[in-house]
Protein backbone atom coordinates (compact mmCIF):
# COMPACT_ATOMS: atom_id res chain seq x y z
CA UNK A 1 0.00 0.00 0.00
CA UNK A 2 1.13 3.51 -0.73
CA UNK A 3 1.70 5.82 2.25
CA UNK A 4 -1.30 7.92 1.26
CA UNK A 5 -3.55 4.84 1.24
CA UNK A 6 -2.20 3.76 4.63
CA UNK A 7 -3.03 7.21 6.03
CA UNK A 8 -6.55 6.95 4.65
CA UNK A 9 -7.02 3.50 6.12
CA UNK A 10 -5.74 4.65 9.52
CA UNK A 11 -8.01 7.70 9.44
CA UNK A 12 -10.99 5.53 8.50
CA UNK A 13 -10.28 3.07 11.33
CA UNK A 14 -9.86 5.91 13.83
CA UNK A 15 -13.14 7.51 12.76
CA UNK A 16 -14.93 4.16 12.93
CA UNK A 17 -13.55 3.65 16.44
CA UNK A 18 -14.76 7.08 17.58
CA UNK A 19 -18.16 6.44 16.00
CA UNK A 20 -18.42 3.20 17.96
CA UNK A 21 -17.41 4.85 21.23
CA UNK A 22 -19.91 7.68 20.72
CA UNK A 23 -22.67 5.20 19.88
CA UNK A 24 -21.90 3.08 22.94
CA UNK A 25 -21.91 6.06 25.31
CA UNK A 26 -25.09 7.35 23.67
CA UNK A 27 -26.87 4.03 24.11
CA UNK A 28 -25.79 3.76 27.74
CA UNK A 29 -27.04 7.27 28.46
CA UNK A 30 -30.29 6.52 26.65
CA UNK A 31 -30.87 3.38 28.72
CA UNK A 32 -30.09 5.21 31.97
CA UNK A 33 -32.26 8.17 30.97
CA UNK A 34 -35.23 5.99 30.13
CA UNK A 35 -35.03 3.49 32.98
CA UNK A 36 -33.28 5.00 36.02
CA UNK A 37 -33.25 8.79 35.83
CA UNK A 38 -36.25 10.87 36.82
CA UNK A 39 -37.49 14.35 35.97
CA UNK A 40 -35.30 16.90 34.24
CA UNK A 41 -32.20 14.70 34.51
CA UNK A 42 -33.89 12.00 32.46
CA UNK A 43 -34.83 14.41 29.68
CA UNK A 44 -31.36 15.89 29.69
CA UNK A 45 -29.71 12.46 29.47
CA UNK A 46 -32.02 11.39 26.66
CA UNK A 47 -31.28 14.59 24.76
CA UNK A 48 -27.51 14.15 25.17
CA UNK A 49 -27.82 10.50 24.16
CA UNK A 50 -29.67 11.40 20.97
CA UNK A 51 -27.04 14.03 20.14
CA UNK A 52 -24.27 11.48 20.68
CA UNK A 53 -26.01 8.92 18.48
CA UNK A 54 -26.49 11.44 15.68
CA UNK A 55 -22.86 12.55 16.00
CA UNK A 56 -21.79 8.91 15.82
CA UNK A 57 -23.78 8.45 12.64
CA UNK A 58 -22.20 11.55 11.07
CA UNK A 59 -18.66 10.44 11.97
CA UNK A 60 -19.34 6.98 10.58
CA UNK A 61 -20.77 8.47 7.40
CA UNK A 62 -17.65 10.62 6.96
CA UNK A 63 -15.42 7.57 7.40
CA UNK A 64 -17.37 5.63 4.80
CA UNK A 65 -17.51 8.55 2.37
CA UNK A 66 -13.75 8.96 2.31
CA UNK A 67 -13.44 5.24 1.55
CA UNK A 68 -16.13 4.95 -1.10
CA UNK A 69 -15.67 8.26 -2.89
CA UNK A 70 -11.90 8.64 -2.76
CA UNK A 71 -10.11 9.48 -5.97
CA UNK A 72 -8.60 6.52 -7.74
CA UNK A 73 -4.93 7.36 -8.21
CA UNK A 74 -4.37 4.65 -10.82
CA UNK A 75 -6.25 6.49 -13.57
PDB file of N, CA, C and O in Angstrom, chain B, residues numbered from 101:
ATOM      1  N   UNK B 101       0.836  -1.183   0.000  1.00  0.00           N
ATOM      2  CA  UNK B 101       0.000   0.000   0.000  1.00  0.00           C
ATOM      3  C   UNK B 101       0.880   1.246   0.000  1.00  0.00           C
ATOM      4  O   UNK B 101       1.937   1.284   0.630  1.00  0.00           O
ATOM      5  N   UNK B 102       0.429   2.237  -0.704  1.00  0.00           N
ATOM      6  CA  UNK B 102       1.134   3.513  -0.733  1.00  0.00           C
ATOM      7  C   UNK B 102       0.929   4.228   0.607  1.00  0.00           C
ATOM      8  O   UNK B 102      -0.058   3.981   1.301  1.00  0.00           O
ATOM      9  N   UNK B 103       1.855   5.108   0.962  1.00  0.00           N
ATOM     10  CA  UNK B 103       1.701   5.820   2.248  1.00  0.00           C
ATOM     11  C   UNK B 103       0.384   6.590   2.339  1.00  0.00           C
ATOM     12  O   UNK B 103      -0.220   6.662   3.409  1.00  0.00           O
ATOM     13  N   UNK B 104      -0.055   7.158   1.238  1.00  0.00           N
ATOM     14  CA  UNK B 104      -1.301   7.916   1.257  1.00  0.00           C
ATOM     15  C   UNK B 104      -2.490   6.996   1.555  1.00  0.00           C
ATOM     16  O   UNK B 104      -3.405   7.374   2.286  1.00  0.00           O
ATOM     17  N   UNK B 105      -2.469   5.794   0.989  1.00  0.00           N
ATOM     18  CA  UNK B 105      -3.552   4.842   1.242  1.00  0.00           C
ATOM     19  C   UNK B 105      -3.514   4.347   2.682  1.00  0.00           C
ATOM     20  O   UNK B 105      -4.560   4.120   3.290  1.00  0.00           O
ATOM     21  N   UNK B 106      -2.314   4.179   3.229  1.00  0.00           N
ATOM     22  CA  UNK B 106      -2.205   3.759   4.626  1.00  0.00           C
ATOM     23  C   UNK B 106      -2.751   4.835   5.556  1.00  0.00           C
ATOM     24  O   UNK B 106      -3.403   4.524   6.553  1.00  0.00           O
ATOM     25  N   UNK B 107      -2.487   6.109   5.230  1.00  0.00           N
ATOM     26  CA  UNK B 107      -3.032   7.208   6.035  1.00  0.00           C
ATOM     27  C   UNK B 107      -4.545   7.220   5.977  1.00  0.00           C
ATOM     28  O   UNK B 107      -5.212   7.440   6.988  1.00  0.00           O
ATOM     29  N   UNK B 108      -5.090   6.981   4.783  1.00  0.00           N
ATOM     30  CA  UNK B 108      -6.551   6.954   4.653  1.00  0.00           C
ATOM     31  C   UNK B 108      -7.153   5.813   5.448  1.00  0.00           C
ATOM     32  O   UNK B 108      -8.180   5.975   6.107  1.00  0.00           O
ATOM     33  N   UNK B 109      -6.506   4.651   5.383  1.00  0.00           N
ATOM     34  CA  UNK B 109      -7.018   3.496   6.124  1.00  0.00           C
ATOM     35  C   UNK B 109      -6.948   3.749   7.627  1.00  0.00           C
ATOM     36  O   UNK B 109      -7.874   3.398   8.359  1.00  0.00           O
ATOM     37  N   UNK B 110      -5.867   4.349   8.087  1.00  0.00           N
ATOM     38  CA  UNK B 110      -5.737   4.654   9.521  1.00  0.00           C
ATOM     39  C   UNK B 110      -6.775   5.679   9.952  1.00  0.00           C
ATOM     40  O   UNK B 110      -7.365   5.552  11.025  1.00  0.00           O
ATOM     41  N   UNK B 111      -7.000   6.686   9.128  1.00  0.00           N
ATOM     42  CA  UNK B 111      -8.008   7.699   9.443  1.00  0.00           C
ATOM     43  C   UNK B 111      -9.397   7.076   9.482  1.00  0.00           C
ATOM     44  O   UNK B 111     -10.200   7.392  10.359  1.00  0.00           O
ATOM     45  N   UNK B 112      -9.680   6.187   8.528  1.00  0.00           N
ATOM     46  CA  UNK B 112     -10.985   5.529   8.502  1.00  0.00           C
ATOM     47  C   UNK B 112     -11.188   4.679   9.751  1.00  0.00           C
ATOM     48  O   UNK B 112     -12.256   4.721  10.362  1.00  0.00           O
ATOM     49  N   UNK B 113     -10.170   3.906  10.135  1.00  0.00           N
ATOM     50  CA  UNK B 113     -10.284   3.071  11.328  1.00  0.00           C
ATOM     51  C   UNK B 113     -10.460   3.916  12.584  1.00  0.00           C
ATOM     52  O   UNK B 113     -11.238   3.560  13.469  1.00  0.00           O
ATOM     53  N   UNK B 114      -9.743   5.030  12.667  1.00  0.00           N
ATOM     54  CA  UNK B 114      -9.861   5.909  13.829  1.00  0.00           C
ATOM     55  C   UNK B 114     -11.259   6.519  13.901  1.00  0.00           C
ATOM     56  O   UNK B 114     -11.849   6.602  14.978  1.00  0.00           O
ATOM     57  N   UNK B 115     -11.783   6.942  12.759  1.00  0.00           N
ATOM     58  CA  UNK B 115     -13.142   7.510  12.760  1.00  0.00           C
ATOM     59  C   UNK B 115     -14.180   6.450  13.105  1.00  0.00           C
ATOM     60  O   UNK B 115     -15.145   6.733  13.816  1.00  0.00           O
ATOM     61  N   UNK B 116     -13.988   5.229  12.605  1.00  0.00           N
ATOM     62  CA  UNK B 116     -14.926   4.156  12.933  1.00  0.00           C
ATOM     63  C   UNK B 116     -14.882   3.841  14.431  1.00  0.00           C
ATOM     64  O   UNK B 116     -15.914   3.565  15.043  1.00  0.00           O
ATOM     65  N   UNK B 117     -13.683   3.883  15.014  1.00  0.00           N
ATOM     66  CA  UNK B 117     -13.552   3.649  16.445  1.00  0.00           C
ATOM     67  C   UNK B 117     -14.277   4.724  17.242  1.00  0.00           C
ATOM     68  O   UNK B 117     -15.011   4.411  18.180  1.00  0.00           O
ATOM     69  N   UNK B 118     -14.077   5.991  16.877  1.00  0.00           N
ATOM     70  CA  UNK B 118     -14.763   7.085  17.577  1.00  0.00           C
ATOM     71  C   UNK B 118     -16.273   6.998  17.406  1.00  0.00           C
ATOM     72  O   UNK B 118     -17.025   7.287  18.337  1.00  0.00           O
ATOM     73  N   UNK B 119     -16.716   6.602  16.221  1.00  0.00           N
ATOM     74  CA  UNK B 119     -18.156   6.443  15.999  1.00  0.00           C
ATOM     75  C   UNK B 119     -18.718   5.360  16.914  1.00  0.00           C
ATOM     76  O   UNK B 119     -19.807   5.514  17.466  1.00  0.00           O
ATOM     77  N   UNK B 120     -17.985   4.276  17.073  1.00  0.00           N
ATOM     78  CA  UNK B 120     -18.423   3.205  17.959  1.00  0.00           C
ATOM     79  C   UNK B 120     -18.462   3.634  19.408  1.00  0.00           C
ATOM     80  O   UNK B 120     -19.406   3.305  20.126  1.00  0.00           O
ATOM     81  N   UNK B 121     -17.448   4.367  19.851  1.00  0.00           N
ATOM     82  CA  UNK B 121     -17.409   4.847  21.230  1.00  0.00           C
ATOM     83  C   UNK B 121     -18.566   5.809  21.491  1.00  0.00           C
ATOM     84  O   UNK B 121     -19.238   5.717  22.519  1.00  0.00           O
ATOM     85  N   UNK B 122     -18.794   6.731  20.558  1.00  0.00           N
ATOM     86  CA  UNK B 122     -19.907   7.676  20.721  1.00  0.00           C
ATOM     87  C   UNK B 122     -21.250   6.956  20.760  1.00  0.00           C
ATOM     88  O   UNK B 122     -22.119   7.304  21.559  1.00  0.00           O
ATOM     89  N   UNK B 123     -21.422   5.957  19.901  1.00  0.00           N
ATOM     90  CA  UNK B 123     -22.674   5.204  19.885  1.00  0.00           C
ATOM     91  C   UNK B 123     -22.868   4.440  21.190  1.00  0.00           C
ATOM     92  O   UNK B 123     -23.974   4.403  21.730  1.00  0.00           O
ATOM     93  N   UNK B 124     -21.807   3.835  21.694  1.00  0.00           N
ATOM     94  CA  UNK B 124     -21.905   3.077  22.938  1.00  0.00           C
ATOM     95  C   UNK B 124     -22.272   3.986  24.110  1.00  0.00           C
ATOM     96  O   UNK B 124     -23.161   3.657  24.895  1.00  0.00           O
ATOM     97  N   UNK B 125     -21.599   5.118  24.229  1.00  0.00           N
ATOM     98  CA  UNK B 125     -21.906   6.063  25.305  1.00  0.00           C
ATOM     99  C   UNK B 125     -23.333   6.589  25.149  1.00  0.00           C
ATOM    100  O   UNK B 125     -24.059   6.734  26.132  1.00  0.00           O
ATOM    101  N   UNK B 126     -23.729   6.872  23.905  1.00  0.00           N
ATOM    102  CA  UNK B 126     -25.089   7.350  23.667  1.00  0.00           C
ATOM    103  C   UNK B 126     -26.144   6.330  24.067  1.00  0.00           C
ATOM    104  O   UNK B 126     -27.159   6.682  24.667  1.00  0.00           O
ATOM    105  N   UNK B 127     -25.904   5.070  23.737  1.00  0.00           N
ATOM    106  CA  UNK B 127     -26.868   4.030  24.114  1.00  0.00           C
ATOM    107  C   UNK B 127     -26.930   3.833  25.625  1.00  0.00           C
ATOM    108  O   UNK B 127     -28.007   3.628  26.184  1.00  0.00           O
ATOM    109  N   UNK B 128     -25.788   3.895  26.278  1.00  0.00           N
ATOM    110  CA  UNK B 128     -25.785   3.757  27.743  1.00  0.00           C
ATOM    111  C   UNK B 128     -26.552   4.909  28.390  1.00  0.00           C
ATOM    112  O   UNK B 128     -27.353   4.697  29.300  1.00  0.00           O
ATOM    113  N   UNK B 129     -26.297   6.128  27.913  1.00  0.00           N
ATOM    114  CA  UNK B 129     -27.040   7.272  28.464  1.00  0.00           C
ATOM    115  C   UNK B 129     -28.530   7.164  28.178  1.00  0.00           C
ATOM    116  O   UNK B 129     -29.354   7.523  29.019  1.00  0.00           O
ATOM    117  N   UNK B 130     -28.874   6.676  27.004  1.00  0.00           N
ATOM    118  CA  UNK B 130     -30.288   6.520  26.653  1.00  0.00           C
ATOM    119  C   UNK B 130     -30.965   5.510  27.580  1.00  0.00           C
ATOM    120  O   UNK B 130     -32.074   5.746  28.061  1.00  0.00           O
ATOM    121  N   UNK B 131     -30.301   4.398  27.826  1.00  0.00           N
ATOM    122  CA  UNK B 131     -30.872   3.384  28.720  1.00  0.00           C
ATOM    123  C   UNK B 131     -31.021   3.933  30.139  1.00  0.00           C
ATOM    124  O   UNK B 131     -32.050   3.724  30.782  1.00  0.00           O
ATOM    125  N   UNK B 132     -30.004   4.630  30.624  1.00  0.00           N
ATOM    126  CA  UNK B 132     -30.086   5.209  31.968  1.00  0.00           C
ATOM    127  C   UNK B 132     -31.178   6.275  32.022  1.00  0.00           C
ATOM    128  O   UNK B 132     -31.935   6.342  32.990  1.00  0.00           O
ATOM    129  N   UNK B 133     -31.259   7.104  30.987  1.00  0.00           N
ATOM    130  CA  UNK B 133     -32.258   8.165  30.971  1.00  0.00           C
ATOM    131  C   UNK B 133     -33.677   7.650  30.930  1.00  0.00           C
ATOM    132  O   UNK B 133     -34.582   8.256  31.504  1.00  0.00           O
ATOM    133  N   UNK B 134     -33.878   6.531  30.251  1.00  0.00           N
ATOM    134  CA  UNK B 134     -35.235   5.990  30.130  1.00  0.00           C
ATOM    135  C   UNK B 134     -35.612   5.154  31.339  1.00  0.00           C
ATOM    136  O   UNK B 134     -36.772   5.166  31.751  1.00  0.00           O
ATOM    137  N   UNK B 135     -34.666   4.430  31.917  1.00  0.00           N
ATOM    138  CA  UNK B 135     -35.029   3.491  32.985  1.00  0.00           C
ATOM    139  C   UNK B 135     -34.792   4.028  34.396  1.00  0.00           C
ATOM    140  O   UNK B 135     -35.653   3.857  35.260  1.00  0.00           O
ATOM    141  N   UNK B 136     -33.667   4.664  34.651  1.00  0.00           N
ATOM    142  CA  UNK B 136     -33.281   4.995  36.024  1.00  0.00           C
ATOM    143  C   UNK B 136     -33.570   6.450  36.377  1.00  0.00           C
ATOM    144  O   UNK B 136     -34.157   6.735  37.421  1.00  0.00           O
ATOM    145  N   UNK B 137     -33.155   7.370  35.504  1.00  0.00           N
ATOM    146  CA  UNK B 137     -33.245   8.791  35.827  1.00  0.00           C
ATOM    147  C   UNK B 137     -34.706   9.241  35.904  1.00  0.00           C
ATOM    148  O   UNK B 137     -35.607   8.617  35.345  1.00  0.00           O
ATOM    149  N   UNK B 138     -34.899  10.357  36.626  1.00  0.00           N
ATOM    150  CA  UNK B 138     -36.247  10.867  36.825  1.00  0.00           C
ATOM    151  C   UNK B 138     -36.243  12.380  36.637  1.00  0.00           C
ATOM    152  O   UNK B 138     -35.269  13.052  36.976  1.00  0.00           O
ATOM    153  N   UNK B 139     -37.321  12.901  36.103  1.00  0.00           N
ATOM    154  CA  UNK B 139     -37.493  14.347  35.971  1.00  0.00           C
ATOM    155  C   UNK B 139     -36.633  14.959  34.883  1.00  0.00           C
ATOM    156  O   UNK B 139     -36.469  14.401  33.798  1.00  0.00           O
ATOM    157  N   UNK B 140     -36.086  16.133  35.206  1.00  0.00           N
ATOM    158  CA  UNK B 140     -35.302  16.904  34.240  1.00  0.00           C
ATOM    159  C   UNK B 140     -34.025  16.157  33.858  1.00  0.00           C
ATOM    160  O   UNK B 140     -33.587  16.229  32.710  1.00  0.00           O
ATOM    161  N   UNK B 141     -33.430  15.448  34.800  1.00  0.00           N
ATOM    162  CA  UNK B 141     -32.201  14.703  34.514  1.00  0.00           C
ATOM    163  C   UNK B 141     -32.435  13.655  33.430  1.00  0.00           C
ATOM    164  O   UNK B 141     -31.577  13.436  32.576  1.00  0.00           O
ATOM    165  N   UNK B 142     -33.576  13.021  33.467  1.00  0.00           N
ATOM    166  CA  UNK B 142     -33.892  12.005  32.459  1.00  0.00           C
ATOM    167  C   UNK B 142     -33.994  12.633  31.080  1.00  0.00           C
ATOM    168  O   UNK B 142     -33.440  12.106  30.115  1.00  0.00           O
ATOM    169  N   UNK B 143     -34.697  13.753  30.977  1.00  0.00           N
ATOM    170  CA  UNK B 143     -34.829  14.411  29.676  1.00  0.00           C
ATOM    171  C   UNK B 143     -33.489  14.908  29.167  1.00  0.00           C
ATOM    172  O   UNK B 143     -33.202  14.835  27.972  1.00  0.00           O
ATOM    173  N   UNK B 144     -32.677  15.411  30.074  1.00  0.00           N
ATOM    174  CA  UNK B 144     -31.357  15.892  29.689  1.00  0.00           C
ATOM    175  C   UNK B 144     -30.473  14.743  29.197  1.00  0.00           C
ATOM    176  O   UNK B 144     -29.771  14.888  28.196  1.00  0.00           O
ATOM    177  N   UNK B 145     -30.502  13.618  29.887  1.00  0.00           N
ATOM    178  CA  UNK B 145     -29.714  12.459  29.473  1.00  0.00           C
ATOM    179  C   UNK B 145     -30.193  11.913  28.131  1.00  0.00           C
ATOM    180  O   UNK B 145     -29.380  11.541  27.285  1.00  0.00           O
ATOM    181  N   UNK B 146     -31.491  11.865  27.937  1.00  0.00           N
ATOM    182  CA  UNK B 146     -32.022  11.385  26.661  1.00  0.00           C
ATOM    183  C   UNK B 146     -31.617  12.328  25.527  1.00  0.00           C
ATOM    184  O   UNK B 146     -31.259  11.873  24.441  1.00  0.00           O
ATOM    185  N   UNK B 147     -31.672  13.621  25.772  1.00  0.00           N
ATOM    186  CA  UNK B 147     -31.277  14.591  24.756  1.00  0.00           C
ATOM    187  C   UNK B 147     -29.800  14.451  24.402  1.00  0.00           C
ATOM    188  O   UNK B 147     -29.442  14.458  23.224  1.00  0.00           O
ATOM    189  N   UNK B 148     -28.944  14.325  25.409  1.00  0.00           N
ATOM    190  CA  UNK B 148     -27.507  14.150  25.165  1.00  0.00           C
ATOM    191  C   UNK B 148     -27.257  12.831  24.445  1.00  0.00           C
ATOM    192  O   UNK B 148     -26.407  12.765  23.556  1.00  0.00           O
ATOM    193  N   UNK B 149     -27.976  11.791  24.811  1.00  0.00           N
ATOM    194  CA  UNK B 149     -27.816  10.497  24.158  1.00  0.00           C
ATOM    195  C   UNK B 149     -28.180  10.578  22.683  1.00  0.00           C
ATOM    196  O   UNK B 149     -27.474  10.026  21.839  1.00  0.00           O
ATOM    197  N   UNK B 150     -29.268  11.257  22.369  1.00  0.00           N
ATOM    198  CA  UNK B 150     -29.666  11.402  20.970  1.00  0.00           C
ATOM    199  C   UNK B 150     -28.625  12.199  20.202  1.00  0.00           C
ATOM    200  O   UNK B 150     -28.301  11.853  19.066  1.00  0.00           O
ATOM    201  N   UNK B 151     -28.099  13.252  20.797  1.00  0.00           N
ATOM    202  CA  UNK B 151     -27.044  14.027  20.140  1.00  0.00           C
ATOM    203  C   UNK B 151     -25.793  13.181  19.895  1.00  0.00           C
ATOM    204  O   UNK B 151     -25.176  13.283  18.835  1.00  0.00           O
ATOM    205  N   UNK B 152     -25.420  12.355  20.858  1.00  0.00           N
ATOM    206  CA  UNK B 152     -24.267  11.476  20.683  1.00  0.00           C
ATOM    207  C   UNK B 152     -24.503  10.445  19.580  1.00  0.00           C
ATOM    208  O   UNK B 152     -23.597  10.154  18.798  1.00  0.00           O
ATOM    209  N   UNK B 153     -25.700   9.901  19.516  1.00  0.00           N
ATOM    210  CA  UNK B 153     -26.009   8.917  18.478  1.00  0.00           C
ATOM    211  C   UNK B 153     -25.991   9.551  17.093  1.00  0.00           C
ATOM    212  O   UNK B 153     -25.495   8.946  16.142  1.00  0.00           O
ATOM    213  N   UNK B 154     -26.520  10.749  16.970  1.00  0.00           N
ATOM    214  CA  UNK B 154     -26.495  11.442  15.676  1.00  0.00           C
ATOM    215  C   UNK B 154     -25.060  11.793  15.295  1.00  0.00           C
ATOM    216  O   UNK B 154     -24.676  11.655  14.134  1.00  0.00           O
ATOM    217  N   UNK B 155     -24.268  12.245  16.262  1.00  0.00           N
ATOM    218  CA  UNK B 155     -22.860  12.546  15.997  1.00  0.00           C
ATOM    219  C   UNK B 155     -22.114  11.294  15.569  1.00  0.00           C
ATOM    220  O   UNK B 155     -21.277  11.345  14.667  1.00  0.00           O
ATOM    221  N   UNK B 156     -22.409  10.180  16.203  1.00  0.00           N
ATOM    222  CA  UNK B 156     -21.790   8.913  15.825  1.00  0.00           C
ATOM    223  C   UNK B 156     -22.123   8.554  14.388  1.00  0.00           C
ATOM    224  O   UNK B 156     -21.255   8.117  13.632  1.00  0.00           O
ATOM    225  N   UNK B 157     -23.380   8.738  14.015  1.00  0.00           N
ATOM    226  CA  UNK B 157     -23.783   8.445  12.642  1.00  0.00           C
ATOM    227  C   UNK B 157     -23.036   9.336  11.645  1.00  0.00           C
ATOM    228  O   UNK B 157     -22.594   8.862  10.599  1.00  0.00           O
ATOM    229  N   UNK B 158     -22.895  10.620  11.970  1.00  0.00           N
ATOM    230  CA  UNK B 158     -22.200  11.550  11.071  1.00  0.00           C
ATOM    231  C   UNK B 158     -20.729  11.167  10.923  1.00  0.00           C
ATOM    232  O   UNK B 158     -20.195  11.178   9.814  1.00  0.00           O
ATOM    233  N   UNK B 159     -20.071  10.829  12.029  1.00  0.00           N
ATOM    234  CA  UNK B 159     -18.665  10.439  11.973  1.00  0.00           C
ATOM    235  C   UNK B 159     -18.498   9.163  11.156  1.00  0.00           C
ATOM    236  O   UNK B 159     -17.563   9.045  10.364  1.00  0.00           O
ATOM    237  N   UNK B 160     -19.398   8.218  11.347  1.00  0.00           N
ATOM    238  CA  UNK B 160     -19.338   6.977  10.584  1.00  0.00           C
ATOM    239  C   UNK B 160     -19.578   7.237   9.101  1.00  0.00           C
ATOM    240  O   UNK B 160     -18.927   6.631   8.250  1.00  0.00           O
ATOM    241  N   UNK B 161     -20.491   8.120   8.795  1.00  0.00           N
ATOM    242  CA  UNK B 161     -20.766   8.470   7.405  1.00  0.00           C
ATOM    243  C   UNK B 161     -19.537   9.113   6.752  1.00  0.00           C
ATOM    244  O   UNK B 161     -19.212   8.813   5.603  1.00  0.00           O
ATOM    245  N   UNK B 162     -18.867   9.986   7.481  1.00  0.00           N
ATOM    246  CA  UNK B 162     -17.648  10.618   6.960  1.00  0.00           C
ATOM    247  C   UNK B 162     -16.559   9.584   6.701  1.00  0.00           C
ATOM    248  O   UNK B 162     -15.845   9.669   5.702  1.00  0.00           O
ATOM    249  N   UNK B 163     -16.429   8.614   7.594  1.00  0.00           N
ATOM    250  CA  UNK B 163     -15.420   7.571   7.404  1.00  0.00           C
ATOM    251  C   UNK B 163     -15.730   6.737   6.174  1.00  0.00           C
ATOM    252  O   UNK B 163     -14.827   6.391   5.412  1.00  0.00           O
ATOM    253  N   UNK B 164     -16.987   6.415   5.977  1.00  0.00           N
ATOM    254  CA  UNK B 164     -17.368   5.628   4.796  1.00  0.00           C
ATOM    255  C   UNK B 164     -17.223   6.437   3.515  1.00  0.00           C
ATOM    256  O   UNK B 164     -16.796   5.909   2.488  1.00  0.00           O
ATOM    257  N   UNK B 165     -17.571   7.703   3.573  1.00  0.00           N
ATOM    258  CA  UNK B 165     -17.514   8.547   2.375  1.00  0.00           C
ATOM    259  C   UNK B 165     -16.089   8.670   1.865  1.00  0.00           C
ATOM    260  O   UNK B 165     -15.863   8.616   0.656  1.00  0.00           O
ATOM    261  N   UNK B 166     -15.130   8.831   2.753  1.00  0.00           N
ATOM    262  CA  UNK B 166     -13.747   8.955   2.309  1.00  0.00           C
ATOM    263  C   UNK B 166     -13.250   7.648   1.711  1.00  0.00           C
ATOM    264  O   UNK B 166     -12.338   7.660   0.885  1.00  0.00           O
ATOM    265  N   UNK B 167     -13.832   6.519   2.114  1.00  0.00           N
ATOM    266  CA  UNK B 167     -13.436   5.239   1.550  1.00  0.00           C
ATOM    267  C   UNK B 167     -14.099   5.002   0.201  1.00  0.00           C
ATOM    268  O   UNK B 167     -13.438   4.584  -0.750  1.00  0.00           O
ATOM    269  N   UNK B 168     -15.378   5.261   0.114  1.00  0.00           N
ATOM    270  CA  UNK B 168     -16.129   4.950  -1.100  1.00  0.00           C
ATOM    271  C   UNK B 168     -15.858   5.949  -2.209  1.00  0.00           C
ATOM    272  O   UNK B 168     -15.729   5.565  -3.371  1.00  0.00           O
ATOM    273  N   UNK B 169     -15.768   7.228  -1.865  1.00  0.00           N
ATOM    274  CA  UNK B 169     -15.666   8.261  -2.887  1.00  0.00           C
ATOM    275  C   UNK B 169     -14.258   8.825  -3.057  1.00  0.00           C
ATOM    276  O   UNK B 169     -14.098   9.910  -3.617  1.00  0.00           O
ATOM    277  N   UNK B 170     -13.254   8.124  -2.595  1.00  0.00           N
ATOM    278  CA  UNK B 170     -11.897   8.637  -2.759  1.00  0.00           C
ATOM    279  C   UNK B 170     -11.502   8.582  -4.232  1.00  0.00           C
ATOM    280  O   UNK B 170     -12.033   7.784  -5.004  1.00  0.00           O
ATOM    281  N   UNK B 171     -10.571   9.432  -4.597  1.00  0.00           N
ATOM    282  CA  UNK B 171     -10.105   9.477  -5.974  1.00  0.00           C
ATOM    283  C   UNK B 171      -9.201   8.281  -6.242  1.00  0.00           C
ATOM    284  O   UNK B 171      -8.327   7.944  -5.443  1.00  0.00           O
ATOM    285  N   UNK B 172      -9.431   7.661  -7.369  1.00  0.00           N
ATOM    286  CA  UNK B 172      -8.603   6.524  -7.744  1.00  0.00           C
ATOM    287  C   UNK B 172      -7.319   7.068  -8.388  1.00  0.00           C
ATOM    288  O   UNK B 172      -7.366   7.709  -9.438  1.00  0.00           O
ATOM    289  N   UNK B 173      -6.187   6.807  -7.755  1.00  0.00           N
ATOM    290  CA  UNK B 173      -4.928   7.361  -8.215  1.00  0.00           C
ATOM    291  C   UNK B 173      -4.323   6.580  -9.365  1.00  0.00           C
ATOM    292  O   UNK B 173      -3.308   6.998  -9.922  1.00  0.00           O
ATOM    293  N   UNK B 174      -4.918   5.458  -9.734  1.00  0.00           N
ATOM    294  CA  UNK B 174      -4.367   4.653 -10.819  1.00  0.00           C
ATOM    295  C   UNK B 174      -4.794   5.137 -12.189  1.00  0.00           C
ATOM    296  O   UNK B 174      -4.233   4.695 -13.193  1.00  0.00           O
ATOM    297  N   UNK B 175      -5.757   6.020 -12.263  1.00  0.00           N
ATOM    298  CA  UNK B 175      -6.251   6.486 -13.573  1.00  0.00           C
ATOM    299  C   UNK B 175      -5.275   7.383 -14.251  1.00  0.00           C
ATOM    300  O   UNK B 175      -5.537   7.859 -15.356  1.00  0.00           O
TER     301      UNK B 175
END
